[in-house]
Amino acid sequence: VEEVQLHTLFDFYLDGRFVETLEVGPERLRLALNYGFERCLRFRVTP
């Protein structure tokens, strides 16, 4: 089974203010979610 390399663009907000957009791969995404960063990351999947 071929693994799809999904990359996600994250809009990083701090205290409700936009900071920057980061490109995050699957491994980093899981790591970030494990540490609770979903509270400040709004993500959109790139085509």
Secondary structure, DSSP 4 states (H G I P E B T S, - for coil): -PPP---EEEEEEETTEEEEEEEE-HHHHHHHHHTTGGGTEEEEE--
